[in-house]
Amino acid sequence: FSLNLAADCNAVLKALQPIFQEQGMTETVHNWEDHGYLVTYIKKNGSFANLRIHPHGLVMVDLQSYNDHTKGRDEVDQLLNKVEERMKELFHGNIKRVKRLPAILRGGVIDRYWPTADGRLVEYDIDEVVYDEDSPFQNIKILHSKQFGNILILSGDVNLAESDLAYTQAIMGSGKEDYTGKEVLILGGGDGGILYEIVKLKPKMVTMVASNIDQMVIDGCKKHMRKTCGDVLDNLKGECYQVLIEDCIPVLKRYAKEGRMFDYVINDLTAVPISTSPEEDSTWEFLRLILDLSMKVLKQDGKYFTQ
Amino acid sequence: FSLNLAADCNAVLKALQPIFQEQGMTETVHNWEDHGYLVTYIKKNGSFANLRIHPHGLVMVDLQSYNDHTKGRDEVDQLLNKVEERMKELFHGNIKRVKRLPAILRGGVIDRYWPTADGRLVEYDIDEVVYDEDSPFQNIKILHSKQFGNILILSGDVNLAESDLAYTQAIMGSGKEDYTGKEVLILGGGDGGILYEIVKLKPKMVTMVASNIDQMVIDGCKKHMRKTCGDVLDNLKGECYQVLIEDCIPVLKRYAKEGRMFDYVINDLTAVPISTSPEEDSTWEFLRLILDLSMKVLKQDGKYFTQ
């Protein structure tokens, strides 16, 4: 509850007290004087509530309980309804905002919280852990979401879901490129999405270079991300494609030396390279090196796509 | 912390105690016996921590403090690093999962949490409240997200963001329809997205019927969702379109009676109709009525699109 005015901590405490006591909860009050109150309500079954009253006009109620996540929801809603009603009686029109957040589920078999790269909390509708393995380089998870299908998550970082065809189409040039009869080089792309989509377009030859860091990613995807990669990862060689499990730097150097040229280079390496050694300024050096080498193997009218 | 084994509550308490005491926090222990411990640590500055130890092997630490959200993050991270380190010493390889969630920000000017229709917690990168008005029917918010542009939120329900062109394209038939010279009827669509996209395609006439419930939605969108609606909402009439601010049921009945027919009917009404009267079975009846009336004004080879 955000209030338009200062909160009389004691008045809030007295107003809400009966609601928690009705639940058979016992009360412990901490009074900071200048920082308001923390009231802890404890129930016999292991549940508890924190009521935090800030004198400048912020009142927060946190409930924590251990149970099946479908049980006890109604009870919690009823309790919160009473709290809201009582607060509205107490402050009349002076409540600026009432916000009730969904319960956060912790300690379950399935972890539904996968924060974004910029640190925002996002809960997915995960209903199954499909794959969960540690490689020497990273943790590889494939989780099933009702909304997005299987989702590839590398060391906690959401990479690609089966519903993310738009990502693959965008990095291929949003349908504006003609790959027929073309020579294509894919750097990274361990989920197989780009390879699968380009192979459909009758290229002359697609070479995908995925480092051995990605071997277990490939293994997971070829089993569980088939909407993304189809059957292209079942074999490392097809009629018009090959997959090299090698670090891309020496491969690019070799191609440059041999004068092997491509119509398209698609860089789908992770934005920040995975490294087993400590990170220096090497990130930018790595990205520059990849770009320089890519230019060396690109035909004069060739195109380079990346994120 | 999810553990592979039962937790000795007292051992956990003793192991973590020094970390909180170093912070000058004073401890209150509640021991349920059969439901484990709740330890509350209180700091002089108004911050506090809950340490909840479940004997079957779940240990949770919640920190709550009041400050500028950019301040104190390092301090919190350091504290949690120490907790994690100490727990790993205590349980060696027996920690099944360690999960640290981003801080939840409450009481600020900007509310970043807009749960999905299925009740999942999603934090957006909102940096500005662009529009926030109460109509007699609903609260209308337009919030700016760095990722999605302006987002229209009706009574807490995320409707459409400026980045959601894909939604509009999908409900128009995913680019496979030819609207040139066609008669089109849009039901709802107060954000103006469908109208704007169809008008670009040189239809004969587009009629959009938005109920007066949506008047303030239209007002907000024409100012702040211009990537979605362009200038089509600036006037309620254009060369090849008109916007009627009327309930769609009588309009549909009138058209049916007059024998007015359309090539396309696009139903973009909210999935569950807004009502000021109590909800009965009326939701399904309403949807059926709309569908029946739409069929009556649709040419024999006409098409009906909806969510």
Interface residues (C-beta under 8 A of the other chain):
Chain A: S2 T28 H30 W32 H35 G36 L38 T40 I42 K44 N45 G46 F48 N50 R52 H54 L58 M60 D62 Q64 Y66 R97 K99 L101 P102 I104 R106 G107 D111 R112 Y113 P115 D118 G119 R120 L121 V122 E123 Y124 D125 A166
Chain B: S2 T28 H30 W32 H35 G36 L38 T40 I42 K44 N45 G46 F48 N50 R52 H54 L58 M60 D62 Q64 Y66 R97 K99 L101 P102 I104 R106 G107 D111 R112 Y113 P115 D118 G119 R120 L121 V122 E123 Y124 D125 A166
